[in-house]
Amino acid sequence: MFPPPDALHAFLRSRRSVRRFLPEPVPDGVVQRILETAIYAPSAHNLQPWRFAVVRTDEAKGRLAAALTAQMRRDMTARGEPEKAIAAREARSRRRIAEAPVIVVLSLDSETHRDPEDPLEPHMLVQSIGIVGLQILLAAHAEGLGGVWVCWPLYAPEATRTALDLPPTWEPQGMLFLGYPAEAPAPPPRRPWRELTLWR
């Protein structure tokens, strides 16, 4: 039997983006349960274009960090940003990857399609990836984990694919840092829904 609606709404509204985690490992069974719940997310034409790479080992995290920060350094250098700022951001990014107990890299399988001639289908598939990402965050929240979505792989898709030895059809879209929270962020400000809504 489901909890009452008020309890479910309170749960959904209590999710936060958590960026600092306890060093406690997340059991494989918990990660598996999160992903099993994730695949119940809706997708365009039920194509289920999502693919997951679960990154847990220090070696894999190191390769991923090196790939992403190398691209970040190139981009920041091309924009003319100072070396001090580049080095600080690189160090912070490497630390965040190293400290995340679990990283789930979300990819879109480019071979997933119903009508390859439809120019809007790629947008529908990306929307589907966004939905499954939220489903993962909510499932993690249900397990007492914190999590945050970061878009870094979008800036370095080929480097991400190479670092994690992903299949060539997997197009990295983002990644989720998951773990037991070491912080309890305050609710972020939200614009009232009435200001954002039209009734017709």
N, C-alpha and C positions, 0 to 999 in steps of 0.2 A: 504494500500500500504506500502511495506517495505521501510525503510530508504535505502539510497544508500549503496553499499557494503563497501565503505571506512568508513562510519559512523558506520556500524555494526562491522567492524574489530577494529575500535578505541574503541568502547564500550567493546568488548571482551578483548582487551589488557589492559583496564583500571582497571580490577578487581584486588583487592589486598587482602592479608590475613590481616584482621583487628582483633586485640586482645583487644582493649580497646573501650568501648561503653559508650554512654550517658545513663543516668538512665531512659530516656524516654521509656515507654512501647511500644511494637510493637502490633498494633491492631490485633485481631484474624483474621479479614478479610484479612489482608496482609499475615499472615502465611498460611491461607487456599489457597490463590491465588498462593503462592510460591509452596506449595505441589501439587496443581493441575497442575502446569507447570512441576513440577519434574517428574510426572508419565508419561510424554511424552518422557522420556529418552529411548534410545534403551536398550534391554536386550537380553541375549542369548536365542534363541528360543522363544522370546517374553514371557518368563516365569514370568517376573516382580516379582523377588524374594524379593524386598525391602519391609520393614515395618518401620514405623516411630513412635517414641514416642516423643511427644512434651512436653518438661519440662518447666514450667513457674512459678510454685508456689515456695515460699521459702522453704516449707516443703519438696517438692520433690527434689529440688536442694540440700537441706541439707542431705537427705538420699543418694543421688547419690554421693555427695562429700565425705561423710563418707565411703561409700563402696569403692570408687576408691582410696582414700588416704590410707585406711587401707592396701589394697593390695600393693600399691606403697611402703609403709613403710616396709612391710614384704620383698618385693623384694630387696629394698635398704639395709636393714639390712643383708639379706643373702649374699649380695655382699661385706659386710664389710665397707660400706660407713659411714662416721662419723655422729653422731647424729645431729650436727649442720646443716649439709647439708640436712639431711632428714627432719628436722623440717622446714627449710626454704622452701624446695620444697613443703612440705605438706601445709604450710600456703599460698604459692603462688597459688597452685592448687585450694584450697578451695576458695580463693578470686576470682579467674577467674570464677569458676562455679557460685558463688554468684552474681557476677556483670554482667553476661551475661543475657540480658533480655529474650532471648529464647534459649533453647538448643534442638536441634533435634538429638535424638539418632537413628542411622541407624542400622537396624538389617536385617539379612538374614533369611528368613523362611526356616528351614531345610526340611519342607515337600514339598517345591517347587522343582520339578524335572520332567524331561521328560524321562530320562533313568537312573535309579539309578545304573545301572551296568557300566555306562560310567565313568572311573576314572578321566576324565578331566572335567566332568560337575561341580563339586564343584568349580573349578578354574574359570569357565565361570560365575558362579553365583556371586562370589566375584568381578570379573571384572564388573559385572552389578551394584553392589552396588557402586563401585567407580564412575561409569558413572552417576548414579542418584545423588550422592553427589555433583559432579560438576554442575549438572543441578540445584540443590538447590542453590548453591553459586551464579550462574549466575542469577537465578530468583530473589534472594535476592538483588543482585547488581542492577537489573532493578527496584527494589522498593526503591532504595536509601539506602539500608542497607549494612552494612559490615558483614563479616563472616570469620570464620577460621575453618578448619578441624583439629580435634585432634583424635588420635588413642587410647586414654586411655582405652576405654571399651575392646579393644582386650586383655589387660593384666588382666582384671578382668571380664570376661563375665558372670560368674554365680553371682557374687556380683552385677553387673549392673542389671541383670535380676531380682534378688530378690529385690533390692532397688526400682525398678520401677514397680514391680509386672507385668512383661512382660509374655506373654504366653511361655510355656516351649519349643516351637519349634523356638522361636525367638533367633537368635544368634547375639548378639551385635558385630558390626564391627568397629564403630567409632561414633563420634558425631560432630555436627556443632554448634558453638557459633554464634548467630545472634543478631544484634541490630543496632541502628543508630550509626555510627562511631564517636568516640571521637578522632580519629587520622587519618592522611592521609599519610600512608606509602609511601616512595619513591619506584619507580619501582626497583625490585630486579635485580641483574645482570643475564643476560641470555646468554648462549652460542649461537653463531650464528647458525641459522638452517642449513646453508650449511655445518657446521662441523659435523652435526648429521645425515646427509642424504646421502643415496646412490641412484643413478638413474640407473636403469637397463632396 
